[in-house]
Amino acid sequence: MPISEEIEAIVNESGNSFHCRVTNYLKTKGWSTLVSPYYMDGGTNKPREIDLIAEKHWIFDGRHPDQYGAVIIKLFIECKYIPQPNVFWFSDKDTAAATKWLVSNTPLTANNMFTKRHHYLASGSRVAKLFASKNKPNAENEVIYKALNQSLNAMVYLRGKESLIPDIESGRIPTLACIEMPVVFCNSFADFYRVEMESSSTPQHLDENFQLEVNYAYLDINEKQRNDYFLLDIVDFEKIDGYLNVLEADKEAIFQIL
């Protein structure tokens, strides 16, 4: 039976197709993946899901037995098909908060040259802080709003959970560090634009991967109110190799501190 144009359009335009592309590509690059895991949101007591969790490890082998083990990077990923123009307002990154996050969530230390090599600090001083599309003022329909909320909500409830890598989960390879980060992969940046918060500048097309800075309020697993700082990497799928290279550089910086 021939496939109708309507069915082909569903496949071609579905976000699921892009979701699969991201998953399959990460697998070819040596990442372990978990597709669409569900979890219980403690704030609403409702089941939720995230598109993808991806994890990769590198073995660090120091001079002493207690220096042998895995450095892990785990990504909490939302995959978004961008159907319409989005504008981002850029301003100065809160480098003090970004540094504090790195010191609290990685082996990196304050006032250290290797800490400054992590891409949260090395990628530039400007970050997106606001965003809008034609769906505003209904923020819940904003594709970027959905992406950041789904990625961060999953991360705050699932961080610190079991590894996706059998040798690590079983304990055969000890864990020296696990760095968990939120990220949004977009099928294209063709409809992404930036303006500067400090001036009424003409919107410019966004050509490079960038970061979105968020202070995220939520209830933790103990039902206590939290308000934490996060940087989300916003990645063009066409530039995914560049992003994966950045993560390799992060790993090298961490190796230097162990």
Secondary structure, 3 states (H helix, E strand, C coil): CCCCHHHHHHHHHCHHHHHHHHHHHHHHCCCEEEECCEEEECCCCEEEECCEEEEEEEEEECCCHHHEEEEEEEEEEEEECCCCCEEEEEEECCHHHHHHHHHHHCCCCCCCCCHHHCHHHHCCCEEEEEEEECCCCCHHHCHHHHHHHHHHHHHHHHCCCCCCCHHHHCCCCCEEEEEEEEEEEECCCCCEEEEECCCCCCCEECCCCEEEEEEEEEECCCCCEEEEEEEEEEEEHHHHHHHHHHHHHHHHHHHHHC
